[in-house]
Amino acid sequence: MSTTRRKFTREFKLSAVKRLQSGFPVGRVARELEVNPGQLHTWRRQFEKRPNSAFSGEGRRRQEETIVAELERKIGQQAVEIDFLKGCLRQIEELRKSQAEIPTPPSAGKSTKNGKGRSR
């Protein structure tokens, strides 16, 4: 199972750094946000170096939009498949119903109780 790399929005990173600056311990913030403590240290250093331009990437929101779009595509594909299978099932049921209405003629070559067929 492959794991994709997590991406975070600028707002998320700024919120984490603000918590650290307000005195919360790194371990606590890391647990609450489910982020590696080392990552929090990196974000804090990036913010201290360039506070106005830190964290300019797309972040998690773009990834979530992509996931939602992919799930919607899968749902659409499954709906098409379900409709197709329902049509197949209807045809099979109609075929069985029509075969049940036709009486089966007695076969001249069917085997008898002894399993050897009809004797001459």
Beta strands, then each sheet from edge to edge (+ up, - down):
end
